[in-house]
Amino acid sequence: MRRLFSVALLAVWAPIAVASELSDTRKAELRHMVLHDCGSCHGMTMKGGLGSALRPVDLEGTDADSLAYIILNGVPGKPMPAWRALINEDEAKWIAEALTKGLIK
């Protein structure tokens, strides 16, 4: 039981692995999702709205792994939903890195 708890705890808190290479098609799909689905709360230009701003200047100093974790798991008590059912860890990591680098506009 203790080992199972340790494994579960590690799975929750372990840093998300570096994103594997995604196809250009999948990157385009993710970019579209961020602009339209995420943009409905974070603003169509990522300047904020119901959700916080997601421009590189606003995310400066934010760790991409932490951002990917939020994307996957949401924020309890806030309107930020978990996207884990629709994207995997590599895709969340790519989105986080793309947002911090200004690749999604």
Biopython code that builds the backbone (N, CA, C, O; Angstrom):
import numpy as np
from Bio.PDB.StructureBuilder import StructureBuilder

atoms = [
    (1, "MET", "N", (0.833, -1.183, 0.000)),
    (1, "MET", "CA", (0.000, 0.000, 0.000)),
    (1, "MET", "C", (0.879, 1.249, 0.000)),
    (1, "MET", "O", (0.607, 2.207, -0.724)),
    (2, "ARG", "N", (1.921, 1.234, 0.804)),
    (2, "ARG", "CA", (2.812, 2.389, 0.872)),
    (2, "ARG", "C", (3.484, 2.646, -0.475)),
    (2, "ARG", "O", (3.645, 3.794, -0.888)),
    (3, "ARG", "N", (3.879, 1.559, -1.163)),
    (3, "ARG", "CA", (4.503, 1.704, -2.481)),
    (3, "ARG", "C", (3.508, 2.297, -3.478)),
    (3, "ARG", "O", (3.877, 3.155, -4.280)),
    (4, "LEU", "N", (2.276, 1.857, -3.437)),
    (4, "LEU", "CA", (1.244, 2.379, -4.334)),
    (4, "LEU", "C", (1.042, 3.866, -4.095)),
    (4, "LEU", "O", (0.909, 4.638, -5.045)),
    (5, "PHE", "N", (1.019, 4.274, -2.822)),
    (5, "PHE", "CA", (0.879, 5.688, -2.493)),
    (5, "PHE", "C", (2.072, 6.490, -3.025)),
    (5, "PHE", "O", (1.899, 7.582, -3.566)),
    (6, "SER", "N", (3.274, 5.944, -2.869)),
    (6, "SER", "CA", (4.474, 6.633, -3.352)),
    (6, "SER", "C", (4.447, 6.796, -4.859)),
    (6, "SER", "O", (4.798, 7.857, -5.376)),
    (7, "VAL", "N", (4.037, 5.760, -5.567)),
    (7, "VAL", "CA", (3.946, 5.818, -7.023)),
    (7, "VAL", "C", (2.896, 6.844, -7.441)),
    (7, "VAL", "O", (3.122, 7.619, -8.370)),
    (8, "ALA", "N", (1.757, 6.852, -6.766)),
    (8, "ALA", "CA", (0.700, 7.808, -7.090)),
    (8, "ALA", "C", (1.174, 9.236, -6.817)),
    (8, "ALA", "O", (0.922, 10.135, -7.619)),
    (9, "LEU", "N", (1.844, 9.444, -5.711)),
    (9, "LEU", "CA", (2.354, 10.766, -5.369)),
    (9, "LEU", "C", (3.388, 11.230, -6.394)),
    (9, "LEU", "O", (3.384, 12.391, -6.804)),
    (10, "LEU", "N", (4.259, 10.332, -6.800)),
    (10, "LEU", "CA", (5.268, 10.655, -7.799)),
    (10, "LEU", "C", (4.606, 11.028, -9.122)),
    (10, "LEU", "O", (5.042, 11.965, -9.791)),
    (11, "ALA", "N", (3.572, 10.310, -9.498)),
    (11, "ALA", "CA", (2.874, 10.602, -10.749)),
    (11, "ALA", "C", (2.251, 11.985, -10.737)),
    (11, "ALA", "O", (2.199, 12.647, -11.774)),
    (12, "VAL", "N", (1.784, 12.429, -9.596)),
    (12, "VAL", "CA", (1.151, 13.747, -9.499)),
    (12, "VAL", "C", (2.192, 14.861, -9.470)),
    (12, "VAL", "O", (1.998, 15.899, -10.103)),
    (13, "TRP", "N", (3.268, 14.667, -8.762)),
    (13, "TRP", "CA", (4.218, 15.757, -8.551)),
    (13, "TRP", "C", (5.453, 15.706, -9.431)),
    (13, "TRP", "O", (6.202, 16.682, -9.476)),
    (14, "ALA", "N", (5.689, 14.622, -10.122)),
    (14, "ALA", "CA", (6.878, 14.539, -10.978)),
    (14, "ALA", "C", (6.774, 15.556, -12.104)),
    (14, "ALA", "O", (5.687, 15.758, -12.646)),
    (15, "PRO", "N", (7.873, 16.198, -12.466)),
    (15, "PRO", "CA", (7.826, 17.138, -13.579)),
    (15, "PRO", "C", (7.409, 16.424, -14.863)),
    (15, "PRO", "O", (7.740, 15.258, -15.081)),
    (16, "ILE", "N", (6.690, 17.135, -15.686)),
    (16, "ILE", "CA", (6.238, 16.574, -16.955)),
    (16, "ILE", "C", (7.440, 16.474, -17.876)),
    (16, "ILE", "O", (8.221, 17.419, -17.987)),
    (17, "ALA", "N", (7.593, 15.336, -18.535)),
    (17, "ALA", "CA", (8.736, 15.096, -19.403)),
    (17, "ALA", "C", (8.754, 16.086, -20.562)),
    (17, "ALA", "O", (7.726, 16.642, -20.949)),
    (18, "VAL", "N", (9.945, 16.286, -21.097)),
    (18, "VAL", "CA", (10.097, 17.165, -22.251)),
    (18, "VAL", "C", (9.215, 16.641, -23.375)),
    (18, "VAL", "O", (9.176, 15.442, -23.651)),
    (19, "ALA", "N", (8.517, 17.552, -24.009)),
    (19, "ALA", "CA", (7.561, 17.179, -25.045)),
    (19, "ALA", "C", (8.254, 16.469, -26.193)),
    (19, "ALA", "O", (9.294, 16.915, -26.677)),
    (20, "SER", "N", (7.671, 15.364, -26.622)),
    (20, "SER", "CA", (8.177, 14.687, -27.802)),
    (20, "SER", "C", (7.755, 15.495, -29.016)),
    (20, "SER", "O", (6.890, 16.365, -28.921)),
    (21, "GLU", "N", (8.352, 15.212, -30.130)),
    (21, "GLU", "CA", (8.057, 15.963, -31.344)),
    (21, "GLU", "C", (6.631, 15.676, -31.800)),
    (21, "GLU", "O", (6.253, 14.523, -32.008)),
    (22, "LEU", "N", (5.857, 16.725, -31.949)),
    (22, "LEU", "CA", (4.491, 16.609, -32.439)),
    (22, "LEU", "C", (4.487, 16.937, -33.923)),
    (22, "LEU", "O", (5.319, 17.709, -34.400)),
    (23, "SER", "N", (3.560, 16.356, -34.638)),
    (23, "SER", "CA", (3.453, 16.652, -36.070)),
    (23, "SER", "C", (3.004, 18.098, -36.270)),
    (23, "SER", "O", (2.396, 18.698, -35.384)),
    (24, "ASP", "N", (3.308, 18.639, -37.427)),
    (24, "ASP", "CA", (2.868, 20.001, -37.740)),
    (24, "ASP", "C", (1.350, 20.088, -37.734)),
    (24, "ASP", "O", (0.786, 21.109, -37.342)),
    (25, "THR", "N", (0.688, 19.023, -38.166)),
    (25, "THR", "CA", (-0.773, 18.992, -38.168)),
    (25, "THR", "C", (-1.304, 19.084, -36.748)),
    (25, "THR", "O", (-2.231, 19.847, -36.478)),
    (26, "ARG", "N", (-0.717, 18.307, -35.835)),
    (26, "ARG", "CA", (-1.186, 18.339, -34.451)),
    (26, "ARG", "C", (-0.898, 19.694, -33.807)),
    (26, "ARG", "O", (-1.723, 20.207, -33.051)),
    (27, "LYS", "N", (0.263, 20.275, -34.099)),
    (27, "LYS", "CA", (0.573, 21.607, -33.571)),
    (27, "LYS", "C", (-0.462, 22.622, -34.051)),
    (27, "LYS", "O", (-0.895, 23.477, -33.278)),
    (28, "ALA", "N", (-0.858, 22.534, -35.310)),
    (28, "ALA", "CA", (-1.878, 23.450, -35.843)),
    (28, "ALA", "C", (-3.209, 23.240, -35.125)),
    (28, "ALA", "O", (-3.908, 24.206, -34.820)),
    (29, "GLU", "N", (-3.564, 21.976, -34.852)),
    (29, "GLU", "CA", (-4.801, 21.682, -34.124)),
    (29, "GLU", "C", (-4.746, 22.260, -32.707)),
    (29, "GLU", "O", (-5.722, 22.838, -32.228)),
    (30, "LEU", "N", (-3.612, 22.102, -32.049)),
    (30, "LEU", "CA", (-3.447, 22.619, -30.692)),
    (30, "LEU", "C", (-3.480, 24.145, -30.687)),
    (30, "LEU", "O", (-4.093, 24.756, -29.811)),
    (31, "ARG", "N", (-2.824, 24.750, -31.659)),
    (31, "ARG", "CA", (-2.839, 26.212, -31.779)),
    (31, "ARG", "C", (-4.278, 26.710, -31.933)),
    (31, "ARG", "O", (-4.675, 27.687, -31.298)),
    (32, "HIS", "N", (-5.051, 26.033, -32.779)),
    (32, "HIS", "CA", (-6.457, 26.396, -32.993)),
    (32, "HIS", "C", (-7.249, 26.241, -31.692)),
    (32, "HIS", "O", (-8.049, 27.108, -31.340)),
    (33, "MET", "N", (-7.026, 25.152, -30.993)),
    (33, "MET", "CA", (-7.718, 24.913, -29.730)),
    (33, "MET", "C", (-7.414, 26.023, -28.727)),
    (33, "MET", "O", (-8.321, 26.539, -28.074)),
    (34, "VAL", "N", (-6.147, 26.386, -28.607)),
    (34, "VAL", "CA", (-5.767, 27.428, -27.648)),
    (34, "VAL", "C", (-6.429, 28.748, -28.024)),
    (34, "VAL", "O", (-7.008, 29.419, -27.169)),
    (35, "LEU", "N", (-6.348, 29.119, -29.283)),
    (35, "LEU", "CA", (-6.910, 30.406, -29.704)),
    (35, "LEU", "C", (-8.424, 30.458, -29.524)),
    (35, "LEU", "O", (-8.968, 31.497, -29.150)),
    (36, "HIS", "N", (-9.100, 29.358, -29.785)),
    (36, "HIS", "CA", (-10.564, 29.381, -29.735)),
    (36, "HIS", "C", (-11.132, 28.920, -28.391)),
    (36, "HIS", "O", (-11.973, 29.605, -27.808)),
    (37, "ASP", "N", (-10.688, 27.785, -27.904)),
    (37, "ASP", "CA", (-11.233, 27.275, -26.646)),
    (37, "ASP", "C", (-10.650, 28.020, -25.443)),
    (37, "ASP", "O", (-11.389, 28.491, -24.579)),
    (38, "CYS", "N", (-9.349, 28.119, -25.398)),
    (38, "CYS", "CA", (-8.720, 28.832, -24.273)),
    (38, "CYS", "C", (-8.994, 30.331, -24.385)),
    (38, "CYS", "O", (-9.185, 31.020, -23.384)),
    (39, "GLY", "N", (-9.010, 30.820, -25.634)),
    (39, "GLY", "CA", (-9.253, 32.235, -25.873)),
    (39, "GLY", "C", (-10.618, 32.700, -25.399)),
    (39, "GLY", "O", (-10.809, 33.888, -25.137)),
    (40, "SER", "N", (-11.566, 31.788, -25.284)),
    (40, "SER", "CA", (-12.893, 32.186, -24.814)),
    (40, "SER", "C", (-12.840, 32.702, -23.370)),
    (40, "SER", "O", (-13.691, 33.499, -22.973)),
    (41, "CYS", "N", (-11.875, 32.268, -22.600)),
    (41, "CYS", "CA", (-11.708, 32.772, -21.222)),
    (41, "CYS", "C", (-10.487, 33.682, -21.086)),
    (41, "CYS", "O", (-10.526, 34.681, -20.367)),
    (42, "HIS", "N", (-9.416, 33.333, -21.771)),
    (42, "HIS", "CA", (-8.167, 34.080, -21.627)),
    (42, "HIS", "C", (-8.069, 35.237, -22.618)),
    (42, "HIS", "O", (-7.066, 35.952, -22.639)),
    (43, "GLY", "N", (-9.088, 35.424, -23.427)),
    (43, "GLY", "CA", (-9.099, 36.498, -24.416)),
    (43, "GLY", "C", (-8.581, 35.992, -25.756)),
    (43, "GLY", "O", (-7.618, 35.228, -25.816)),
    (44, "MET", "N", (-9.222, 36.421, -26.808)),
    (44, "MET", "CA", (-8.844, 35.951, -28.149)),
    (44, "MET", "C", (-7.423, 36.372, -28.527)),
    (44, "MET", "O", (-6.810, 35.763, -29.403)),
    (45, "THR", "N", (-6.903, 37.402, -27.878)),
    (45, "THR", "CA", (-5.518, 37.815, -28.114)),
    (45, "THR", "C", (-4.630, 37.451, -26.921)),
    (45, "THR", "O", (-3.504, 37.935, -26.802)),
    (46, "MET", "N", (-5.149, 36.597, -26.047)),
    (46, "MET", "CA", (-4.438, 36.102, -24.868)),
    (46, "MET", "C", (-4.084, 37.210, -23.879)),
    (46, "MET", "O", (-3.179, 37.044, -23.061)),
    (47, "LYS", "N", (-4.796, 38.348, -23.948)),
    (47, "LYS", "CA", (-4.532, 39.464, -23.031)),
    (47, "LYS", "C", (-5.310, 39.344, -21.729)),
    (47, "LYS", "O", (-5.218, 40.222, -20.871)),
    (48, "GLY", "N", (-6.067, 38.279, -21.572)),
    (48, "GLY", "CA", (-6.814, 38.055, -20.347)),
    (48, "GLY", "C", (-8.284, 38.354, -20.511)),
    (48, "GLY", "O", (-8.699, 38.991, -21.479)),
    (49, "GLY", "N", (-9.047, 37.901, -19.584)),
    (49, "GLY", "CA", (-10.498, 38.049, -19.552)),
    (49, "GLY", "C", (-10.946, 37.415, -18.255)),
    (49, "GLY", "O", (-10.505, 37.816, -17.178)),
    (50, "LEU", "N", (-11.823, 36.427, -18.350)),
    (50, "LEU", "CA", (-12.180, 35.650, -17.171)),
    (50, "LEU", "C", (-10.925, 34.968, -16.618)),
    (50, "LEU", "O", (-10.707, 34.907, -15.408)),
    (51, "GLY", "N", (-10.112, 34.461, -17.543)),
    (51, "GLY", "CA", (-8.834, 33.848, -17.170)),
    (51, "GLY", "C", (-7.705, 34.855, -17.303)),
    (51, "GLY", "O", (-7.873, 35.915, -17.906)),
    (52, "SER", "N", (-6.570, 34.522, -16.743)),
    (52, "SER", "CA", (-5.422, 35.426, -16.770)),
    (52, "SER", "C", (-4.835, 35.564, -18.171)),
    (52, "SER", "O", (-5.110, 34.747, -19.050)),
    (53, "ALA", "N", (-4.032, 36.591, -18.372)),
    (53, "ALA", "CA", (-3.353, 36.813, -19.643)),
    (53, "ALA", "C", (-2.313, 35.714, -19.863)),
    (53, "ALA", "O", (-1.678, 35.244, -18.919)),
    (54, "LEU", "N", (-2.151, 35.313, -21.131)),
    (54, "LEU", "CA", (-1.225, 34.224, -21.460)),
    (54, "LEU", "C", (-0.173, 34.635, -22.489)),
    (54, "LEU", "O", (0.324, 33.794, -23.237)),
    (55, "ARG", "N", (0.163, 35.907, -22.528)),
    (55, "ARG", "CA", (1.208, 36.365, -23.435)),
    (55, "ARG", "C", (2.568, 36.108, -22.788)),
    (55, "ARG", "O", (2.653, 35.999, -21.565)),
    (56, "PRO", "N", (3.630, 36.010, -23.588)),
    (56, "PRO", "CA", (4.956, 35.754, -23.002)),
    (56, "PRO", "C", (5.331, 36.745, -21.896)),
    (56, "PRO", "O", (5.916, 36.348, -20.888)),
    (57, "VAL", "N", (5.006, 38.008, -22.070)),
    (57, "VAL", "CA", (5.325, 39.004, -21.051)),
    (57, "VAL", "C", (4.592, 38.704, -19.744)),
    (57, "VAL", "O", (5.118, 38.957, -18.660)),
    (58, "ASP", "N", (3.378, 38.165, -19.851)),
    (58, "ASP", "CA", (2.593, 37.832, -18.659)),
    (58, "ASP", "C", (3.067, 36.534, -18.009)),
    (58, "ASP", "O", (2.890, 36.330, -16.808)),
    (59, "LEU", "N", (3.668, 35.663, -18.809)),
    (59, "LEU", "CA", (4.126, 34.364, -18.309)),
    (59, "LEU", "C", (5.606, 34.354, -17.955)),
    (59, "LEU", "O", (6.151, 33.320, -17.568)),
    (60, "GLU", "N", (6.251, 35.504, -18.088)),
    (60, "GLU", "CA", (7.683, 35.586, -17.798)),
    (60, "GLU", "C", (7.969, 35.049, -16.408)),
    (60, "GLU", "O", (7.326, 35.444, -15.436)),
    (61, "GLY", "N", (8.929, 34.151, -16.318)),
    (61, "GLY", "CA", (9.292, 33.538, -15.047)),
    (61, "GLY", "C", (8.443, 32.332, -14.675)),
    (61, "GLY", "O", (8.699, 31.675, -13.665)),
    (62, "THR", "N", (7.427, 32.039, -15.492)),
    (62, "THR", "CA", (6.578, 30.876, -15.233)),
    (62, "THR", "C", (7.225, 29.637, -15.825)),
    (62, "THR", "O", (7.608, 29.625, -16.995)),
    (63, "ASP", "N", (7.345, 28.620, -15.034)),
    (63, "ASP", "CA", (7.929, 27.359, -15.475)),
    (63, "ASP", "C", (6.952, 26.632, -16.399)),
    (63, "ASP", "O", (5.781, 26.468, -16.057)),
    (64, "ALA", "N", (7.429, 26.196, -17.572)),
    (64, "ALA", "CA", (6.564, 25.521, -18.545)),
    (64, "ALA", "C", (5.976, 24.228, -17.978)),
    (64, "ALA", "O", (4.844, 23.872, -18.306)),
    (65, "ASP", "N", (6.726, 23.527, -17.136)),
    (65, "ASP", "CA", (6.200, 22.295, -16.533)),
    (65, "ASP", "C", (5.006, 22.606, -15.622)),
    (65, "ASP", "O", (4.016, 21.874, -15.620)),
    (66, "SER", "N", (5.102, 23.683, -14.857)),
    (66, "SER", "CA", (3.999, 24.078, -13.978)),
    (66, "SER", "C", (2.782, 24.487, -14.788)),
    (66, "SER", "O", (1.652, 24.143, -14.441)),
    (67, "LEU", "N", (3.013, 25.216, -15.858)),
    (67, "LEU", "CA", (1.923, 25.639, -16.730)),
    (67, "LEU", "C", (1.259, 24.421, -17.385)),
    (67, "LEU", "O", (0.033, 24.356, -17.472)),
    (68, "ALA", "N", (2.056, 23.471, -17.838)),
    (68, "ALA", "CA", (1.516, 22.248, -18.439)),
    (68, "ALA", "C", (0.680, 21.475, -17.418)),
    (68, "ALA", "O", (-0.359, 20.913, -17.765)),
    (69, "TYR", "N", (1.122, 21.446, -16.175)),
    (69, "TYR", "CA", (0.371, 20.772, -15.115)),
    (69, "TYR", "C", (-1.003, 21.416, -14.943)),
    (69, "TYR", "O", (-2.007, 20.718, -14.804)),
    (70, "ILE", "N", (-1.043, 22.747, -14.952)),
    (70, "ILE", "CA", (-2.313, 23.463, -14.823)),
    (70, "ILE", "C", (-3.212, 23.171, -16.022)),
    (70, "ILE", "O", (-4.413, 22.954, -15.866)),
    (71, "ILE", "N", (-2.631, 23.168, -17.207)),
    (71, "ILE", "CA", (-3.407, 22.865, -18.419)),
    (71, "ILE", "C", (-4.041, 21.478, -18.301)),
    (71, "ILE", "O", (-5.220, 21.303, -18.608)),
    (72, "LEU", "N", (-3.279, 20.520, -17.867)),
    (72, "LEU", "CA", (-3.775, 19.143, -17.778)),
    (72, "LEU", "C", (-4.788, 18.942, -16.655)),
    (72, "LEU", "O", (-5.762, 18.208, -16.823)),
    (73, "ASN", "N", (-4.565, 19.589, -15.513)),
    (73, "ASN", "CA", (-5.344, 19.286, -14.310)),
    (73, "ASN", "C", (-6.312, 20.372, -13.867)),
    (73, "ASN", "O", (-7.110, 20.153, -12.956)),
    (74, "GLY", "N", (-6.254, 21.535, -14.495)),
    (74, "GLY", "CA", (-7.128, 22.630, -14.106)),
    (74, "GLY", "C", (-6.713, 23.221, -12.774)),
    (74, "GLY", "O", (-5.675, 22.868, -12.214)),
    (75, "VAL", "N", (-7.546, 24.134, -12.274)),
    (75, "VAL", "CA", (-7.282, 24.785, -10.987)),
    (75, "VAL", "C", (-8.540, 24.647, -10.138)),
    (75, "VAL", "O", (-9.562, 25.259, -10.447)),
    (76, "PRO", "N", (-8.478, 23.852, -9.076)),
    (76, "PRO", "CA", (-9.647, 23.684, -8.214)),
    (76, "PRO", "C", (-10.142, 25.029, -7.668)),
    (76, "PRO", "O", (-9.347, 25.873, -7.254)),
    (77, "GLY", "N", (-11.451, 25.210, -7.674)),
    (77, "GLY", "CA", (-12.046, 26.426, -7.153)),
    (77, "GLY", "C", (-12.015, 27.600, -8.112)),
    (77, "GLY", "O", (-12.502, 28.684, -7.788)),
    (78, "LYS", "N", (-11.448, 27.393, -9.283)),
    (78, "LYS", "CA", (-11.379, 28.431, -10.315)),
    (78, "LYS", "C", (-12.061, 27.887, -11.572)),
    (78, "LYS", "O", (-12.276, 26.679, -11.679)),
    (79, "PRO", "N", (-12.402, 28.757, -12.521)),
    (79, "PRO", "CA", (-13.055, 28.267, -13.738)),
    (79, "PRO", "C", (-12.110, 27.562, -14.715)),
    (79, "PRO", "O", (-12.542, 27.159, -15.794)),
    (80, "MET", "N", (-10.831, 27.405, -14.361)),
    (80, "MET", "CA", (-9.877, 26.728, -15.244)),
    (80, "MET", "C", (-10.123, 25.226, -15.201)),
    (80, "MET", "O", (-9.868, 24.578, -14.186)),
    (81, "PRO", "N", (-10.635, 24.659, -16.338)),
    (81, "PRO", "CA", (-10.912, 23.225, -16.365)),
    (81, "PRO", "C", (-9.659, 22.400, -16.647)),
    (81, "PRO", "O", (-8.648, 22.925, -17.115)),
    (82, "ALA", "N", (-9.739, 21.134, -16.364)),
    (82, "ALA", "CA", (-8.688, 20.187, -16.733)),
    (82, "ALA", "C", (-8.891, 19.796, -18.197)),
    (82, "ALA", "O", (-10.014, 19.522, -18.621)),
    (83, "TRP", "N", (-7.817, 19.771, -18.956)),
    (83, "TRP", "CA", (-7.879, 19.396, -20.374)),
    (83, "TRP", "C", (-7.325, 17.997, -20.618)),
    (83, "TRP", "O", (-7.182, 17.577, -21.767)),
    (84, "ARG", "N", (-7.011, 17.273, -19.546)),
    (84, "ARG", "CA", (-6.393, 15.944, -19.654)),
    (84, "ARG", "C", (-7.191, 14.975, -20.523)),
    (84, "ARG", "O", (-6.604, 14.095, -21.153)),
    (85, "ALA", "N", (-8.490, 15.115, -20.568)),
    (85, "ALA", "CA", (-9.312, 14.191, -21.375)),
    (85, "ALA", "C", (-9.142, 14.436, -22.870)),
    (85, "ALA", "O", (-9.469, 13.568, -23.679)),
    (86, "LEU", "N", (-8.637, 15.606, -23.242)),
    (86, "LEU", "CA", (-8.527, 15.957, -24.662)),
    (86, "LEU", "C", (-7.102, 16.020, -25.186)),
    (86, "LEU", "O", (-6.873, 15.894, -26.389)),
    (87, "ILE", "N", (-6.151, 16.211, -24.296)),
    (87, "ILE", "CA", (-4.746, 16.291, -24.717)),
    (87, "ILE", "C", (-3.883, 15.475, -23.773)),
    (87, "ILE", "O", (-4.265, 15.204, -22.634)),
    (88, "ASN", "N", (-2.707, 15.086, -24.265)),
    (88, "ASN", "CA", (-1.800, 14.310, -23.417)),
    (88, "ASN", "C", (-0.710, 15.224, -22.837)),
    (88, "ASN", "O", (-0.694, 16.426, -23.103)),
    (89, "GLU", "N", (0.178, 14.653, -22.062)),
    (89, "GLU", "CA", (1.214, 15.433, -21.385)),
    (89, "GLU", "C", (2.149, 16.128, -22.368)),
    (89, "GLU", "O", (2.514, 17.285, -22.159)),
    (90, "ASP", "N", (2.543, 15.433, -23.442)),
    (90, "ASP", "CA", (3.420, 16.046, -24.434)),
    (90, "ASP", "C", (2.753, 17.244, -25.097)),
    (90, "ASP", "O", (3.399, 18.259, -25.357)),
    (91, "GLU", "N", (1.468, 17.123, -25.366)),
    (91, "GLU", "CA", (0.732, 18.219, -25.992)),
    (91, "GLU", "C", (0.581, 19.404, -25.035)),
    (91, "GLU", "O", (0.700, 20.557, -25.451)),
    (92, "ALA", "N", (0.322, 19.126, -23.769)),
    (92, "ALA", "CA", (0.225, 20.199, -22.769)),
    (92, "ALA", "C", (1.570, 20.905, -22.628)),
    (92, "ALA", "O", (1.623, 22.129, -22.510)),
    (93, "LYS", "N", (2.637, 20.145, -22.640)),
    (93, "LYS", "CA", (3.983, 20.716, -22.551)),
    (93, "LYS", "C", (4.260, 21.586, -23.775)),
    (93, "LYS", "O", (4.830, 22.669, -23.644)),
    (94, "TRP", "N", (3.865, 21.129, -24.955)),
    (94, "TRP", "CA", (4.074, 21.924, -26.168)),
    (94, "TRP", "C", (3.287, 23.234, -26.083)),
    (94, "TRP", "O", (3.816, 24.295, -26.418)),
    (95, "ILE", "N", (2.037, 23.168, -25.642)),
    (95, "ILE", "CA", (1.215, 24.378, -25.494)),
    (95, "ILE", "C", (1.883, 25.343, -24.517)),
    (95, "ILE", "O", (1.992, 26.536, -24.800)),
    (96, "ALA", "N", (2.326, 24.838, -23.380)),
    (96, "ALA", "CA", (2.961, 25.685, -22.371)),
    (96, "ALA", "C", (4.200, 26.366, -22.937)),
    (96, "ALA", "O", (4.388, 27.569, -22.757)),
    (97, "GLU", "N", (5.036, 25.607, -23.614)),
    (97, "GLU", "CA", (6.250, 26.181, -24.198)),
    (97, "GLU", "C", (5.901, 27.171, -25.312)),
    (97, "GLU", "O", (6.540, 28.218, -25.422)),
    (98, "ALA", "N", (4.908, 26.859, -26.132)),
    (98, "ALA", "CA", (4.503, 27.752, -27.217)),
    (98, "ALA", "C", (3.958, 29.066, -26.654)),
    (98, "ALA", "O", (4.236, 30.132, -27.204)),
    (99, "LEU", "N", (3.197, 29.004, -25.579)),
    (99, "LEU", "CA", (2.674, 30.224, -24.963)),
    (99, "LEU", "C", (3.806, 31.071, -24.385)),
    (99, "LEU", "O", (3.814, 32.289, -24.564)),
    (100, "THR", "N", (4.748, 30.453, -23.703)),
    (100, "THR", "CA", (5.825, 31.221, -23.078)),
    (100, "THR", "C", (6.758, 31.823, -24.124)),
    (100, "THR", "O", (7.408, 32.835, -23.865)),
    (101, "LYS", "N", (6.826, 31.209, -25.300)),
    (101, "LYS", "CA", (7.705, 31.709, -26.372)),
    (101, "LYS", "C", (6.975, 32.596, -27.377)),
    (101, "LYS", "O", (7.591, 33.106, -28.313)),
    (102, "GLY", "N", (5.668, 32.786, -27.191)),
    (102, "GLY", "CA", (4.902, 33.632, -28.106)),
    (102, "GLY", "C", (4.611, 32.998, -29.444)),
    (102, "GLY", "O", (4.408, 33.704, -30.431)),
    (103, "LEU", "N", (4.586, 31.676, -29.498)),
    (103, "LEU", "CA", (4.325, 30.978, -30.761)),
    (103, "LEU", "C", (2.831, 30.832, -31.058)),
    (103, "LEU", "O", (2.449, 30.421, -32.154)),
    (104, "ILE", "N", (1.998, 31.167, -30.088)),
    (104, "ILE", "CA", (0.546, 31.124, -30.283)),
    (104, "ILE", "C", (0.038, 32.542, -30.121)),
    (104, "ILE", "O", (0.111, 33.125, -29.039)),
    (105, "LYS", "N", (-0.482, 33.092, -31.220)),
    (105, "LYS", "CA", (-0.973, 34.480, -31.201)),
    (105, "LYS", "C", (-2.323, 34.556, -31.839)),
    (105, "LYS", "O", (-2.907, 35.637, -31.921)),
]
sb = StructureBuilder()
sb.init_structure("model")
sb.init_model(0)
sb.init_chain("A")
sb.init_seg("    ")
for serial, (resi, resn, name, xyz) in enumerate(atoms, 1):
    if name == "N":
        sb.init_residue(resn, " ", resi, " ")
    sb.init_atom(name, np.array(xyz, "f"), 0.0, 1.0, " ", f" {name:<3s}", serial, name[0])
structure = sb.get_structure()
